[in-house]
Amino acid sequence: MTMKTLAALAATMTLALPVSALASSTLVVDARAGTETRSIMVSVADLNLASAHGARLANSRIDRAAKQACGWLSGSIQQPTREFRDCYSSALGSARGSLDGLAQGQHQG
C-alpha cells in the first residue's frame, strides 16, 4: 500500500468511529397512532447507564420523547385519550427494551 492509500484508509476509519459510537448510544422511540408512525431519536451517549442516576435520566428522556411522539401537548389539562395511552405504552415498552440492551452493552464494554 502506498502512503496515500494508508492516509485515506486512516481518515476513513477516523470518520467512521464517531458514527458507530453514536449509533450505539442512540435510541429510537417509535410511536404508532392510528396509521401514522413518528420516530424520535434519543441520545444517551453522555450517560452512564450502569448507574442509577444515568438510568433515571435515560428513562426521563424516553418518557418525554414518547409523549412528544404520541402527540401529548405540554400543559394540557385534558385527560389522555385511549389512543394516546396505547401509543405511549407501546412506545415506552419498545424504547425501554432497547435501553436495556444498551445498558448491558455498556456494562460489558
N, C-alpha and C positions, 0 to 999 in steps of 0.2 A: 504494500500500500504506500502511496505517496503521502507526503506531509499534508498536501491539500485535502486528500481524501480523509486522512485521520482528523484533521481540523474540522471538516464538515461533519464527520461522524460524532465527534465530541460535542459540537454545537447542537446537533440534533438531539443527542441524549440529554444534554443540559436543559433544553426546552421541554422535552417530554417528561422529565422528572416532576416538575411542579404540576403538570396536568394530571398525572397519575396520582399524585398525593392529594390533589383537590378532589378527584373523583372518589377517592376512598374516604373522604371526610365530608361528603355532602349527601344529604338525604333528599328524597323527593316525596313530597306529600301530595298524593293523588286524591282528588275529591270528585266523586261522581254524583251529580244532582240531576236526576232525570236522564236525559240523553247527553248532557254536557259533562265533560271531564276537564277539570282545571288542575294544573300541577304547579307547585311552588317549591323552589329549591331552598333547603335549609342547611346552612353550613355549621358544622360542629368542629371545624379544624382547630379552633382556638381552645377547645375544651378537653379536659382530662376526663374521659367517660368512665374511668375506673373509680373516680372519687364521687362521693355523694353530691357534692356541690355541682360538679360538672354534669352529672346525670340529671339533676333538677333543672339546670339551665337548658340542657338539651330538650327535656320534656316540655319546658315552658315555650321554647321556640317552636316545637312541633305543634303544641296546642294552639298557639297564635296563628301559625300557618294553616292549620286545619280549619279554624274558624274563618279565616280570610278566604280560603279556597271554597268553602261551603256557602259563602255569602253573608256571614254574620256582619251586622252593622254595629260598629263600636258605639256604645252609649245607648243602644236601642232599649226601650222599655217593654217591647213586645215579647211575648213568650216564644221560644223557638218552635218552629213547626216540626211535625213528624219527619218531613223530608230533610230538614236541616239536621235533626238528631241522628237520622240514619246515615246521612252523608258524613257528619262529624265523627261518628263512631267508627265507620269504615275507614276513614282517612287516618284516624288515630291508631287504629289497630295495625294497619299496614306500615305506617311510618315507625311505630314503636318496635315492630318486628325487625325492621331494617336497622334501627338504632341498637337493638340487642346484638345484632351481627357485627356492627361497627365496634361496639364496646368490647366484644370478645376478641376481635381482631386487634384492637388497640392494646388490650391486656396481654395478648400473646406476643405481639410485636414489640 
